[in-house]
Amino acid sequence: MNEMLDTIIIGGGQAGLASGYYLQKNEVAFLILEAGNQVGGSWPSYYDSLKLFSPAIFSSMPGMNFPGEPNRYPQRDEVIRYLQDYKIQFQLPVMGNQRVESVKKNEEGFTIRTMAGDTFRARTIINATGSFNNPFIPKIAGEELFEGNIVHSSNYRNPEPFLNQRVLVVGGGNSAVQIADELANLSHTTLAVRQPIKFVKQRLWGKDLHFWLKLIGFDTFPFWRLGKTAPTTTAVNDSNRYKERVMAGKPDQQPMFTSIYEGGVIWPNGIKESVDTIIYATGYRPRFSYLQGIGALDKDGMPLHKAGISEIPGIYYVGLEGQRSFSSATLRGVGPDAKFVVKKLLHYLEYAK
């Protein structure tokens, strides 16, 4: 493309679509580049049984309510359909199969090259890729010796392949517990945790936890104004029977193993145990390697920004965890962040003119 656009959005998930919504409202010339073949970002790659931790009423993006009964907890495929419908509803320009390979800065703005061999030009860039494309697996002594299976939760789909296996799920967050809970129906499953799992009630006095977080202002409190990243939590929302099941040992939880040997793991008490599969539900890390050459990242590859505004003029972020508030990077949180960032971007474009 030889046309100079006002903005290129990198990523066609919830953060990219919310950013597109506000750019569209302001009649900005933009394009969304999505690495996959459809909108939805990481959602099509999540495990089959994934259920939102927030009810539909607290899972909407700007301009379009999440459909259906407002107090239910939508499934993964419902979120995928919602994002696809969102793109259609607002006629957002998305180009699929365009994973960004490099970004170069020049006097006019930026030149973006993709792995498909295409080149795009834009005055500004909104990075909205999230971190799902960079799964994190901690280094454990002896892991290279293990003869079983090591899987990250990003590659887990359902429990059937693990029938009658001895499985360890590493992690103490919502995804780890959801995965271990369904595996425990078909396999001998243990949650390996650094700290005992903390459960919080999903509903208090008849209202979902997110109602109270919003009511007291914690969900959207602007921690960035204090020069801080919004806090995160590993507490597990006990919307089903998770705490009861874990307390009953199906699955059980054990302190994190200290090392790995050929046939399994070694627990802190020195006991060896044979294991078939280790599933790491240990989250993700942002990866913006295509920005490394223009000084937008620190030595660890993390974005240098404040509330989504990069230290490099013309570069912005939406969808980073804790970017502006506790709800940043969630379906309910990307809208306010996108609105804030687009406002700053519009001022920059006016100034740049």
N, C-alpha and C positions, 0 to 999 in steps of 0.2 A: 504494500500500500504506500503510495507516495503522498497521500493526503496527510496534512498535519492536523491531528485531532487535539481538542482541548485536554482530554483525559483518556488514558488507558487504565482500565481496572484489571488487575491480575487476580483471577479467581472468580468462578461463577457459583460459589456457594452462598450461604445466607448473608455473609458480610459484603460480598460483591454485588448481590442483587439489591440489598438495602442501599448501598452506595449509588447504584444505578437509578434507583427510584428518585433520589433527591437530585441527581444530575439531570434526569429527565424532566423533573418539575421546573428546573431552571434553564431548560433548553440549551444544555451544554452538549457539544459534539463529542461523543465518547463511544468506546467499544469495550466490551467485557471479553477477556481472553480466558477460556476455561481449558485446563489440561485434559479433562476427560471428554467423552463424547456427548455428555448431556449436562444440564445444570444440576446443581445439588451438592457440588463440592464433595465432601467426604461421606455424606449420608449414604449413598448407595454401597459403600464399602464397609459399613458397620455390620455387626452381627445381626442375624435374622430376628431375634427376639427383643432387640433393643426397644425400650419404652422410655419416653421422655420422663425426666424427673420433675417436670413442672406441668400443671394441667394446661389444657388448650387455651384457657382464658388468659394465661400468662405466657403464651408461646407465639404471639402474633408479631409480624413484621409491619413496618409502616404502611398504612393505606389499605391493609387487607387482613381481616380477622381470620384466625385459624378456624376452619369449619367444624361443625358438629357440636355435640354436647360440651359445654364449656368447662365442666369440672372433671372430665375424663383425662387420662394420660395417654396421648397419642402414641401409636407404634411407629417404627422407623419408616415403613412404606407410606404411611400417611404424611410424614414430613417430606418425603421425596416428592409426592404428588403435589403437596402444598407449594413447594419451591418451583416445581415445573409450572403450576398454574399461575404463580406469582410472575414469572417471566413472561407468560402469555398475556396476563391481565394488563401489564404495563408496557408491553411490546418492547422489552429490553433487548438491545442488540448484543447477542452472545455468539461468539465464534468458538466452536469446540475443537478438541484435539490440537490445542495451541499451548503446549507447555513452554513457559518462558525459559530461555537458555542464557540470555545476557541482556544487560541494560547499559547503554553508554550515554553519558551526559555530554551535551554540546550547547552552543550558544542559544539555540532555539528552544531546547528542551531535552528530550530523551529519544533515543533510538532503541527499540525493543526487538530482539531477534528470538524466534521460537525454534524448538527442535524440529518443527515441520519445515523449516527453511524459509519462513516468512519474516518480513521486516515491517515494523509499524513505527510511526512517529507520533509523539504527543508532547504537549507542553508540560503536562503533569502526569503523575502516576499514583494510583491508589493500590497498595498491596493488600489484598483481601484473601490470601491463600490459607490462613490459619496455619496449623502445624501438623495436620494429620499425615502429610506425606513424609514425615520424619519421625517414625516411632522410636521411643527411647527404651533401650534394654540395658540395665546396669551391668557392669563388669563383675563377674563372680569367679573366684579362684577355681580353676579346674574345668571351666565350662567347655574348653576346647577338647576335653577328653570324653565328654558325654556321648554315649551311643544311642540315646533316645531322641525324642523330638523336642526342639525348642521353638516355641511359637509366640509371636506377639499378638495381643488381642486384636490388632488391626487385621490379622489374617484369620481370625476365628469367625466361623459362621454359625455353627450349631453343634450340639453334643454328639451327634451320631458317629463321627469318625473315632470317638474316644470311648466307645462302648467297652465296659469291663476293664478299662485301663486304670493304672494308678497315676493320678493327675495332681499336680501342684499348680495352683493359680497364685502368682506373686502380685501382691497389691492389696490395699485395704479401702479402695474407693468404691463408688457406685458400680462402675463397670465390672470390677473384679468380683464383687459380691453377686451381681446379676449372673455373670458367666459361671461362677462356681456353684451357684444355687441350681442352675439347670443341669450342669454336669453331674451334680451329686445324685441325680435321678438314675443315671446310667453308669456311673463310675465311682470309684473310691477317690474322693476329692478333698483336698486340704487347701485352705487359704494360708499362704506363707506371708507373714506381716511383720513390719518393723515395730509397730505399736498395735496394741489391741484395737480392733475395729470400734469406731465410735458411731453409734446409731442415733439418729434424731427422728422424732416422730414426724411423719409426712403431714399429718393433720392434727391441729391443735384447736380445741373448742369448736370443732365443726368446720374449720377453715384450713386450706392448704398452707403449708409453711411459707410459700412465696407470697401469700396474702399479707402475712405479718411482716415479712422482710420489706415489702413495699410500703406498708402502713407506717412503719417506724423510720422509713427513709434509708435503711441500710443498703437496700438493693441498688440504689442509684446514687448513693453518696459520692461526691466528686473527690475521691482520694487524691487525684492528680493535682488538685489545687494545693494540697499539703506537701507536694513534691514526693508523693509515695505511690507505689503500685498498689492497686486494690488487693486486699487479702484474698487468699484462696482457702478452700477447706477440703479435707478428705472425708468428712463425715458422710455417712451413708443414709440416704433418705429411706426410712423403713415404711414404704408404701404398701408392702405386701406382708410377707411373713418372714422376712429375711433374718431379723434378730432371733426369732423363735427357732428357726431352722439352724442357725449357726450355734446357738446355745445348746441345741440337741445334738450337735456334731454332724450335721448333714447339710452342708459341709462343716468340718471343724476348722479351727484356726490354730496355727502354731507359730512360734517365733521364727523369723526368717532363717533359713539354712545358711551355714557359714561357707560352705564350699560344695563343689560338685566332683563326683568321680565317674568312672566309665558307666556304671550301672545305675546311678542315682545321685542322692544328695547326702550330705553330712549335716546333721542337726547340731545346734549349739551344745547339746549334752554329749556330743561325740558319737552318737549312734548313726550308723549308716542305714539308709533305707533305699530299696530298689524303687525306681520311678520310671514310668513309660514316657510321660510328657510333662514339660514345664511350660506353662502359659504365662507370659509377662503382661499383666494389665497395669503397666507402669507409665502410661501416658506418652506424651509427645513433646518435642522441642521445636520451636520455630526454626525454619530454614529459608533464608533469603540469599543463597549463595550468588545469585545473579546480581546482587547489589554490592558485593564485596569490593569490586574494583573502583567504586566511586565514593568510598568513604562513608557509606550510610550505616555501617555495622561496626560494633566494637570488636575487640580481639577474640571474643568468644562467638562471634557471628550473630549477636543479638542486635536488634534495631536500636539506633540512637534516636530517641524521639521523646516528646512530651505530649501526652494525651493523643497520640496518633500523628503528631506533626513532626516530621523528620528534621534533623539538623541540616540536612541537604535541602535547600529550597526547591519546592515543586514535588517532593515525595511525601506520601501520606500512608497511613495504615488504618485499617478497620478490621476487627476480628481478633486482635491480640488479647490474650487472657489478662484481665486486670488493667486493661488499657486506660479506662477512665473510671470504672466503677466495678463493683462486685459482679454485676450482670454482663459486663463486656464479654464478647465472644459467644453469647447465647442467642437463641432466636429472639428473645425479648430485649436483649441488650444491644444488638448490632444497629438497630434503628437510631436510637439517640446518638450513638457514636458516629454513625454515618452522617447524620444531620450536622453534627458539630464539625466534622472533618470537611464536608462539602462546603460549609459556610466559609471556613478558612481558605479552602482551595479557590473559591470564587473571588475572594478578596485578592488572593495572589494573582489570579488570571487578569483581573482588572488592573492590578499594579503592573503586571508584566507587559500589558499592552502599552 
